[in-house]
Amino acid sequence: MVKGIYNDMPKVDLELALLKAQNQTSLNIDEVLTLLDTNDQAMMVDFSLDVPQIESVRSWVKQEAQRFVFSYSSTYEDVE
């Protein structure tokens, strides 16, 4: 299990989350939060990603984070 910047997510799960983000597949909230917390250096050194791959991951994670925010917002409005 990788600790610290990865929110205690096992390394294999983080690798899967990175792969899903590279392929623009839906992420769960834990994956989004962990990838938002993972720094570029860790992606380069620990997971052998280059700068364009990291930019792609960052872009997708931001879109997925927005999806969760909008989903939460619409659910909250439905309750009111």
Phi and psi in radians as a Rosetta constraint file:
Dihedral C 1 N 2 CA 2 C 2 CIRCULARHARMONIC -1.531 0.35
Dihedral N 2 CA 2 C 2 N 3 CIRCULARHARMONIC 2.251 0.35
Dihedral C 2 N 3 CA 3 C 3 CIRCULARHARMONIC -1.972 0.35
Dihedral N 3 CA 3 C 3 N 4 CIRCULARHARMONIC 3.003 0.35
Dihedral C 3 N 4 CA 4 C 4 CIRCULARHARMONIC 1.661 0.35
Dihedral N 4 CA 4 C 4 N 5 CIRCULARHARMONIC -2.024 0.35
Dihedral C 4 N 5 CA 5 C 5 CIRCULARHARMONIC -1.153 0.35
Dihedral N 5 CA 5 C 5 N 6 CIRCULARHARMONIC -0.220 0.35
Dihedral C 5 N 6 CA 6 C 6 CIRCULARHARMONIC -1.688 0.35
Dihedral N 6 CA 6 C 6 N 7 CIRCULARHARMONIC 0.248 0.35
Dihedral C 6 N 7 CA 7 C 7 CIRCULARHARMONIC 0.960 0.35
Dihedral N 7 CA 7 C 7 N 8 CIRCULARHARMONIC 0.617 0.35
Dihedral C 7 N 8 CA 8 C 8 CIRCULARHARMONIC 1.097 0.35
Dihedral N 8 CA 8 C 8 N 9 CIRCULARHARMONIC 0.339 0.35
Dihedral C 8 N 9 CA 9 C 9 CIRCULARHARMONIC -1.356 0.35
Dihedral N 9 CA 9 C 9 N 10 CIRCULARHARMONIC 2.319 0.35
Dihedral C 9 N 10 CA 10 C 10 CIRCULARHARMONIC -0.981 0.35
Dihedral N 10 CA 10 C 10 N 11 CIRCULARHARMONIC 2.526 0.35
Dihedral C 10 N 11 CA 11 C 11 CIRCULARHARMONIC -1.003 0.35
Dihedral N 11 CA 11 C 11 N 12 CIRCULARHARMONIC -0.675 0.35
Dihedral C 11 N 12 CA 12 C 12 CIRCULARHARMONIC -1.116 0.35
Dihedral N 12 CA 12 C 12 N 13 CIRCULARHARMONIC -0.632 0.35
Dihedral C 12 N 13 CA 13 C 13 CIRCULARHARMONIC -1.221 0.35
Dihedral N 13 CA 13 C 13 N 14 CIRCULARHARMONIC -0.652 0.35
Dihedral C 13 N 14 CA 14 C 14 CIRCULARHARMONIC -1.162 0.35
Dihedral N 14 CA 14 C 14 N 15 CIRCULARHARMONIC -0.691 0.35
Dihedral C 14 N 15 CA 15 C 15 CIRCULARHARMONIC -1.067 0.35
Dihedral N 15 CA 15 C 15 N 16 CIRCULARHARMONIC -0.718 0.35
Dihedral C 15 N 16 CA 16 C 16 CIRCULARHARMONIC -1.120 0.35
Dihedral N 16 CA 16 C 16 N 17 CIRCULARHARMONIC -0.731 0.35
Dihedral C 16 N 17 CA 17 C 17 CIRCULARHARMONIC -1.090 0.35
Dihedral N 17 CA 17 C 17 N 18 CIRCULARHARMONIC -0.718 0.35
Dihedral C 17 N 18 CA 18 C 18 CIRCULARHARMONIC -1.109 0.35
Dihedral N 18 CA 18 C 18 N 19 CIRCULARHARMONIC -0.736 0.35
Dihedral C 18 N 19 CA 19 C 19 CIRCULARHARMONIC -1.106 0.35
Dihedral N 19 CA 19 C 19 N 20 CIRCULARHARMONIC -0.753 0.35
Dihedral C 19 N 20 CA 20 C 20 CIRCULARHARMONIC -1.087 0.35
Dihedral N 20 CA 20 C 20 N 21 CIRCULARHARMONIC -0.718 0.35
Dihedral C 20 N 21 CA 21 C 21 CIRCULARHARMONIC -1.164 0.35
Dihedral N 21 CA 21 C 21 N 22 CIRCULARHARMONIC -0.686 0.35
Dihedral C 21 N 22 CA 22 C 22 CIRCULARHARMONIC -1.115 0.35
Dihedral N 22 CA 22 C 22 N 23 CIRCULARHARMONIC -0.583 0.35
Dihedral C 22 N 23 CA 23 C 23 CIRCULARHARMONIC -1.637 0.35
Dihedral N 23 CA 23 C 23 N 24 CIRCULARHARMONIC 0.114 0.35
Dihedral C 23 N 24 CA 24 C 24 CIRCULARHARMONIC 0.939 0.35
Dihedral N 24 CA 24 C 24 N 25 CIRCULARHARMONIC 0.845 0.35
Dihedral C 24 N 25 CA 25 C 25 CIRCULARHARMONIC -1.738 0.35
Dihedral N 25 CA 25 C 25 N 26 CIRCULARHARMONIC 2.640 0.35
Dihedral C 25 N 26 CA 26 C 26 CIRCULARHARMONIC -0.975 0.35
Dihedral N 26 CA 26 C 26 N 27 CIRCULARHARMONIC 2.391 0.35
Dihedral C 26 N 27 CA 27 C 27 CIRCULARHARMONIC -1.902 0.35
Dihedral N 27 CA 27 C 27 N 28 CIRCULARHARMONIC 2.659 0.35
Dihedral C 27 N 28 CA 28 C 28 CIRCULARHARMONIC -1.527 0.35
Dihedral N 28 CA 28 C 28 N 29 CIRCULARHARMONIC 2.978 0.35
Dihedral C 28 N 29 CA 29 C 29 CIRCULARHARMONIC -1.096 0.35
Dihedral N 29 CA 29 C 29 N 30 CIRCULARHARMONIC -0.642 0.35
Dihedral C 29 N 30 CA 30 C 30 CIRCULARHARMONIC -1.118 0.35
Dihedral N 30 CA 30 C 30 N 31 CIRCULARHARMONIC -0.716 0.35
Dihedral C 30 N 31 CA 31 C 31 CIRCULARHARMONIC -1.130 0.35
Dihedral N 31 CA 31 C 31 N 32 CIRCULARHARMONIC -0.741 0.35
Dihedral C 31 N 32 CA 32 C 32 CIRCULARHARMONIC -1.064 0.35
Dihedral N 32 CA 32 C 32 N 33 CIRCULARHARMONIC -0.870 0.35
Dihedral C 32 N 33 CA 33 C 33 CIRCULARHARMONIC -1.094 0.35
Dihedral N 33 CA 33 C 33 N 34 CIRCULARHARMONIC -0.694 0.35
Dihedral C 33 N 34 CA 34 C 34 CIRCULARHARMONIC -1.176 0.35
Dihedral N 34 CA 34 C 34 N 35 CIRCULARHARMONIC -0.778 0.35
Dihedral C 34 N 35 CA 35 C 35 CIRCULARHARMONIC -1.177 0.35
Dihedral N 35 CA 35 C 35 N 36 CIRCULARHARMONIC -0.570 0.35
Dihedral C 35 N 36 CA 36 C 36 CIRCULARHARMONIC -1.132 0.35
Dihedral N 36 CA 36 C 36 N 37 CIRCULARHARMONIC -0.541 0.35
Dihedral C 36 N 37 CA 37 C 37 CIRCULARHARMONIC -1.520 0.35
Dihedral N 37 CA 37 C 37 N 38 CIRCULARHARMONIC -0.229 0.35
Dihedral C 37 N 38 CA 38 C 38 CIRCULARHARMONIC -1.467 0.35
Dihedral N 38 CA 38 C 38 N 39 CIRCULARHARMONIC 2.217 0.35
Dihedral C 38 N 39 CA 39 C 39 CIRCULARHARMONIC -1.465 0.35
Dihedral N 39 CA 39 C 39 N 40 CIRCULARHARMONIC 2.838 0.35
Dihedral C 39 N 40 CA 40 C 40 CIRCULARHARMONIC -1.074 0.35
Dihedral N 40 CA 40 C 40 N 41 CIRCULARHARMONIC -0.667 0.35
Dihedral C 40 N 41 CA 41 C 41 CIRCULARHARMONIC -1.066 0.35
Dihedral N 41 CA 41 C 41 N 42 CIRCULARHARMONIC -0.738 0.35
Dihedral C 41 N 42 CA 42 C 42 CIRCULARHARMONIC -1.105 0.35
Dihedral N 42 CA 42 C 42 N 43 CIRCULARHARMONIC -0.698 0.35
Dihedral C 42 N 43 CA 43 C 43 CIRCULARHARMONIC -1.119 0.35
Dihedral N 43 CA 43 C 43 N 44 CIRCULARHARMONIC -0.645 0.35
Dihedral C 43 N 44 CA 44 C 44 CIRCULARHARMONIC -1.262 0.35
Dihedral N 44 CA 44 C 44 N 45 CIRCULARHARMONIC -0.880 0.35
Dihedral C 44 N 45 CA 45 C 45 CIRCULARHARMONIC -1.362 0.35
Dihedral N 45 CA 45 C 45 N 46 CIRCULARHARMONIC -0.877 0.35
Dihedral C 45 N 46 CA 46 C 46 CIRCULARHARMONIC -1.401 0.35
Dihedral N 46 CA 46 C 46 N 47 CIRCULARHARMONIC -0.459 0.35
Dihedral C 46 N 47 CA 47 C 47 CIRCULARHARMONIC -2.176 0.35
Dihedral N 47 CA 47 C 47 N 48 CIRCULARHARMONIC 0.110 0.35
Dihedral C 47 N 48 CA 48 C 48 CIRCULARHARMONIC 0.996 0.35
Dihedral N 48 CA 48 C 48 N 49 CIRCULARHARMONIC 0.665 0.35
Dihedral C 48 N 49 CA 49 C 49 CIRCULARHARMONIC -1.601 0.35
Dihedral N 49 CA 49 C 49 N 50 CIRCULARHARMONIC 2.555 0.35
Dihedral C 49 N 50 CA 50 C 50 CIRCULARHARMONIC -1.692 0.35
Dihedral N 50 CA 50 C 50 N 51 CIRCULARHARMONIC 3.081 0.35
Dihedral C 50 N 51 CA 51 C 51 CIRCULARHARMONIC -1.039 0.35
Dihedral N 51 CA 51 C 51 N 52 CIRCULARHARMONIC -0.824 0.35
Dihedral C 51 N 52 CA 52 C 52 CIRCULARHARMONIC -1.061 0.35
Dihedral N 52 CA 52 C 52 N 53 CIRCULARHARMONIC -0.631 0.35
Dihedral C 52 N 53 CA 53 C 53 CIRCULARHARMONIC -1.165 0.35
Dihedral N 53 CA 53 C 53 N 54 CIRCULARHARMONIC -0.718 0.35
Dihedral C 53 N 54 CA 54 C 54 CIRCULARHARMONIC -1.122 0.35
Dihedral N 54 CA 54 C 54 N 55 CIRCULARHARMONIC -0.741 0.35
Dihedral C 54 N 55 CA 55 C 55 CIRCULARHARMONIC -1.074 0.35
Dihedral N 55 CA 55 C 55 N 56 CIRCULARHARMONIC -0.692 0.35
Dihedral C 55 N 56 CA 56 C 56 CIRCULARHARMONIC -1.127 0.35
Dihedral N 56 CA 56 C 56 N 57 CIRCULARHARMONIC -0.775 0.35
Dihedral C 56 N 57 CA 57 C 57 CIRCULARHARMONIC -1.067 0.35
Dihedral N 57 CA 57 C 57 N 58 CIRCULARHARMONIC -0.836 0.35
Dihedral C 57 N 58 CA 58 C 58 CIRCULARHARMONIC -1.031 0.35
Dihedral N 58 CA 58 C 58 N 59 CIRCULARHARMONIC -0.766 0.35
Dihedral C 58 N 59 CA 59 C 59 CIRCULARHARMONIC -1.072 0.35
Dihedral N 59 CA 59 C 59 N 60 CIRCULARHARMONIC -0.809 0.35
Dihedral C 59 N 60 CA 60 C 60 CIRCULARHARMONIC -1.164 0.35
Dihedral N 60 CA 60 C 60 N 61 CIRCULARHARMONIC -0.714 0.35
Dihedral C 60 N 61 CA 61 C 61 CIRCULARHARMONIC -1.101 0.35
Dihedral N 61 CA 61 C 61 N 62 CIRCULARHARMONIC -0.689 0.35
Dihedral C 61 N 62 CA 62 C 62 CIRCULARHARMONIC -1.092 0.35
Dihedral N 62 CA 62 C 62 N 63 CIRCULARHARMONIC -0.724 0.35
Dihedral C 62 N 63 CA 63 C 63 CIRCULARHARMONIC -1.122 0.35
Dihedral N 63 CA 63 C 63 N 64 CIRCULARHARMONIC -0.727 0.35
Dihedral C 63 N 64 CA 64 C 64 CIRCULARHARMONIC -1.158 0.35
Dihedral N 64 CA 64 C 64 N 65 CIRCULARHARMONIC -0.674 0.35
Dihedral C 64 N 65 CA 65 C 65 CIRCULARHARMONIC -1.087 0.35
Dihedral N 65 CA 65 C 65 N 66 CIRCULARHARMONIC -0.733 0.35
Dihedral C 65 N 66 CA 66 C 66 CIRCULARHARMONIC -1.104 0.35
Dihedral N 66 CA 66 C 66 N 67 CIRCULARHARMONIC -0.669 0.35
Dihedral C 66 N 67 CA 67 C 67 CIRCULARHARMONIC -1.049 0.35
Dihedral N 67 CA 67 C 67 N 68 CIRCULARHARMONIC -0.750 0.35
Dihedral C 67 N 68 CA 68 C 68 CIRCULARHARMONIC -1.152 0.35
Dihedral N 68 CA 68 C 68 N 69 CIRCULARHARMONIC -0.707 0.35
Dihedral C 68 N 69 CA 69 C 69 CIRCULARHARMONIC -1.090 0.35
Dihedral N 69 CA 69 C 69 N 70 CIRCULARHARMONIC -0.830 0.35
Dihedral C 69 N 70 CA 70 C 70 CIRCULARHARMONIC -1.149 0.35
Dihedral N 70 CA 70 C 70 N 71 CIRCULARHARMONIC -0.658 0.35
Dihedral C 70 N 71 CA 71 C 71 CIRCULARHARMONIC -1.114 0.35
Dihedral N 71 CA 71 C 71 N 72 CIRCULARHARMONIC -0.765 0.35
Dihedral C 71 N 72 CA 72 C 72 CIRCULARHARMONIC -1.133 0.35
Dihedral N 72 CA 72 C 72 N 73 CIRCULARHARMONIC -0.743 0.35
Dihedral C 72 N 73 CA 73 C 73 CIRCULARHARMONIC -1.071 0.35
Dihedral N 73 CA 73 C 73 N 74 CIRCULARHARMONIC -0.789 0.35
Dihedral C 73 N 74 CA 74 C 74 CIRCULARHARMONIC -1.222 0.35
Dihedral N 74 CA 74 C 74 N 75 CIRCULARHARMONIC -0.600 0.35
Dihedral C 74 N 75 CA 75 C 75 CIRCULARHARMONIC -1.171 0.35
Dihedral N 75 CA 75 C 75 N 76 CIRCULARHARMONIC -0.725 0.35
Dihedral C 75 N 76 CA 76 C 76 CIRCULARHARMONIC -1.120 0.35
Dihedral N 76 CA 76 C 76 N 77 CIRCULARHARMONIC -0.707 0.35
Dihedral C 76 N 77 CA 77 C 77 CIRCULARHARMONIC -1.154 0.35
Dihedral N 77 CA 77 C 77 N 78 CIRCULARHARMONIC -0.596 0.35
Dihedral C 77 N 78 CA 78 C 78 CIRCULARHARMONIC -1.142 0.35
Dihedral N 78 CA 78 C 78 N 79 CIRCULARHARMONIC -0.553 0.35
Dihedral C 78 N 79 CA 79 C 79 CIRCULARHARMONIC -1.257 0.35
Dihedral N 79 CA 79 C 79 N 80 CIRCULARHARMONIC -0.633 0.35
